[in-house]
Amino acid sequence: MVKWSNHSKYNIATSGSYTVQVTNASGCQSALSAAIPVTVNTVPVTPTITASGPTTFCDGSSATLTSSPEAVYLWSNGATTQGINITTAGSYTVQVISASGCQSAASVATIITVNALPLMPTVTAESATTFCDGDTVTLTSKYGNRFTYGQMEKLHKV
């Protein structure tokens, strides 16, 4: 039993069964109130995020982020599944909610970086592209300084 002094409110932070008994100025005590059971549920531990691959990738690729297990998931992008497929750059966090309804703190952010693809090159032949064995054609291209020229399945880095 807790002595409340002259307060009509008392903050409870521990599970248990609580009753109230009043003592008046003459020292007389009332009967105990009905018991009020209080249950304090544990807050889930802060979740961790695991990436299925690199968190920096080229546009058109993706990464899957997965939260440590719990009953409900709240991702910073609005998703509510344990794992999410990410295709856009950003900072991603997750919070979890236990079966008893308690919400965790947000996870450490996972930063996703999406690199732009280079422009599609244009290729120009400096001479005829149909010729006899032993002759050559020079191909030129714009955009960038590292090129891969390919013939069917044969690729030659220049």
Residue pairs with C-beta under 8 A, 6 or more apart in sequence:
1 19
1 21
2 10
2 18
4 10
4 20
12 18
12 38
13 40
14 38
14 40
15 38
15 39
15 40
16 37
16 38
17 35
17 36
17 37
17 38
18 35
18 36
18 37
18 38
19 32
19 33
19 34
19 35
19 36
20 32
20 33
21 29
21 30
21 31
21 32
21 33
22 29
22 30
23 29
23 30
41 98
41 100
41 101
41 102
42 98
42 100
42 102
43 98
43 102
43 103
43 104
44 70
44 96
44 97
44 98
44 102
44 103
44 104
45 68
45 104
46 104
46 105
46 106
46 107
46 108
47 67
47 68
47 70
47 73
47 94
47 95
47 96
47 104
47 107
48 67
48 68
48 107
48 108
49 65
49 66
49 67
49 92
49 93
49 94
49 107
49 108
49 110
50 65
50 66
50 68
51 63
51 64
51 65
51 66
51 110
52 63
52 64
52 65
52 66
53 63
53 64
54 63
55 63
55 110
55 111
55 112
55 113
56 112
56 113
56 114
56 115
57 63
57 113
57 114
57 115
58 114
58 115
58 116
58 117
59 114
59 115
59 116
59 117
60 117
61 87
61 114
62 85
62 86
62 87
63 85
63 86
63 112
64 83
64 84
64 85
64 86
65 75
65 83
65 84
65 86
65 92
65 94
65 110
66 82
66 83
67 73
67 75
67 82
67 83
67 94
67 96
67 107
68 96
69 82
70 96
70 97
70 98
70 104
71 96
71 97
71 98
71 99
72 80
72 96
72 97
73 79
73 80
73 81
73 82
73 94
73 95
73 96
73 97
74 80
74 94
74 95
74 96
74 97
74 103
75 84
75 92
75 93
75 94
76 91
76 92
76 93
76 94
76 106
76 109
77 84
77 90
77 92
84 92
86 92
86 112
87 114
88 112
88 114
89 112
89 113
89 114
90 111
90 112
91 109
91 110
91 111
91 112
92 109
92 110
92 111
92 112
93 106
93 107
93 108
93 109
93 110
94 106
94 107
95 103
95 104
95 105
95 106
95 107
96 103
96 104
97 103
97 104
98 104
118 143
118 144
119 143
119 144
120 143
121 141
121 142
121 143
121 144
121 147
122 141
122 142
122 143
123 139
123 140
123 141
124 139
124 140
124 141
125 137
125 138
125 139
126 137
126 138
126 139
126 140
127 137
127 138
128 137
129 137
131 137
139 149
141 147
146 157
147 157
147 158
148 155
148 156
148 157
148 158
149 155
149 156
149 158
150 156
